[in-house]
Amino acid sequence: MIKKLGEVIKIKSGVFAKGGANPDLFYIQSTDFDKQRYWNKTLNPILSNTTKFTSHILNVGDVLFASKGRDFFAVVYDGKFQPAVASTTFLVLQMQSENVTSDYIAWYLNHPQTQSLLWSFAKGSAIPSISKTILEQIEISIPQISKQMAILEVSKLQVIEKRIHKQIGKLRQEYINELTYKSIQ
């Protein structure tokens, strides 16, 4: 089944904020993730949790879509740092359908073909961005949940395979370096 993203998710903007006294609220920014979309450091709360942030507090399973900058990407908020709000770099996608998982939405948005499509709609040359309106219009194929889970498993295995190939390449290089060095002694 093909739907527009806006039919299966609710999109909210991230919030602009500056640090406060007695911080107890995490402020998630795109720099908090590495190239593999993992947390790249331990975060500390930098905002004070006031009522102005109540409607912006992230829920586990929300998809954070980096809609500004040179790298559009999606990650599923895992709740590692709670409570938290997303910066304005992100659009926050909340599931409105039981027929699609957050992980599948993130996978779909990170897929090379979707990335190409997103870049074709990007506005701005200094800081490219994707608007909420554009994101809502992106079409997504939504298979059965079982197929979504299978796709995600294959994707996870692909990441593991890449990591193993990288390790093999490093070990091969070390072996060749050692072998060639011993040949001149």
Secondary structure, DSSP 8 states (H G I E B T S, - for coil): -EEEHHHHEEEEE-------SS--BEEE-GGGB-TTSSB-S-----B---GGGGGG---TT-EEEE-BSS--EEEE--SSS-SEEE-TTEEEEEE--TTS-HHHHHHHHHSHHHHHHHHHH-B-SSS-B--HHHHHH-EEE---HHHHHHHHHHHHHHHHHHHHHHHHHHHHHHHHHHHHHHHT-
